[in-house]
Amino acid sequence: MLRMSQIYAIPDRHITYAATKAFFGTKMIEGSSVQEHGVKMLSLVEKLKDLKANLEKETYIDVIHQSLPPSFDSFIVNYNMNGLDKDLHELINMLV
């Protein structure tokens, strides 16, 4: 007989879908805490990595940049034009 947890378990694909939807859909509100937003984005990245979502580092960075409000546009241009190659924690620290 199947265990209750097996019958009512949420499929892994749905969990991955929900995590990617949250990551790609998160947007920082102008004037809110950059640090809190960074922590939230890093936690979503870690969740995606745990789920083996197989996204490239550059994709994570692009999505984090896209989640920022327009006041960060000059930062994003500077980051991309100077060819900075930072890990995700360094990127968040640069934003704060």
C-alpha positions in Angstrom: 0.0 0.0 0.0 1.3 3.5 -0.9 2.2 5.7 2.0 0.2 8.9 2.4 3.3 11.1 1.7 3.7 9.4 -1.6 0.1 9.8 -2.6 -0.1 13.5 -1.7 3.5 14.5 -2.5 4.0 17.5 -4.6 5.8 16.5 -7.9 9.4 17.8 -8.1 8.6 19.4 -11.4 5.9 21.6 -9.8 8.4 22.6 -7.0 11.0 23.6 -9.6 8.4 25.5 -11.6 7.3 27.5 -8.5 10.9 28.3 -7.6 11.8 29.5 -11.1 8.6 31.5 -11.3 9.4 33.2 -7.9 13.0 33.9 -9.0 12.2 35.3 -12.4 9.2 37.2 -11.1 10.7 38.9 -8.1 11.1 42.7 -8.5 12.6 45.1 -6.0 10.4 48.1 -5.2 12.1 51.5 -5.5 13.2 52.7 -2.1 13.0 49.2 -0.4 16.0 47.6 1.2 18.6 46.4 -1.3 20.0 44.1 1.4 16.7 42.4 2.0 16.1 42.0 -1.7 19.6 40.6 -2.2 19.1 38.1 0.6 15.8 37.0 -0.9 17.3 36.6 -4.4 20.2 34.6 -3.0 17.8 32.3 -1.1 15.9 31.7 -4.4 19.2 31.0 -6.2 20.2 28.4 -3.5 16.7 26.8 -3.8 17.1 26.5 -7.6 20.6 25.0 -7.2 19.2 22.5 -4.7 16.5 21.6 -7.2 19.2 21.2 -9.9 17.6 23.8 -12.1 20.8 24.0 -14.1 20.9 27.7 -14.8 24.2 29.4 -15.7 25.9 31.9 -13.4 25.4 34.6 -16.0 21.6 33.9 -16.0 21.4 34.3 -12.3 23.3 37.6 -12.6 21.1 38.8 -15.4 17.9 38.0 -13.5 19.2 39.7 -10.4 20.0 42.8 -12.5 16.6 42.7 -14.1 14.9 42.5 -10.7 16.3 45.9 -9.7 14.4 49.2 -10.1 15.5 51.8 -12.7 17.6 53.7 -10.2 20.2 50.9 -10.6 20.5 51.2 -14.4 23.8 53.0 -14.2 25.2 50.3 -11.9 24.1 47.6 -14.3 25.6 49.4 -17.3 28.9 49.9 -15.4 28.9 46.2 -14.3 28.4 45.0 -17.8 30.7 47.5 -19.6 33.6 46.8 -17.2 33.3 43.0 -17.7 33.1 42.4 -14.0 33.0 38.7 -13.1 31.8 38.5 -9.5 30.1 35.6 -7.7 26.5 36.2 -6.6 27.5 37.1 -3.0 30.0 39.7 -4.3 27.4 41.1 -6.6 24.9 41.6 -3.8 27.5 43.2 -1.6 28.3 45.6 -4.4 24.6 46.6 -4.6 24.5 47.4 -0.9 
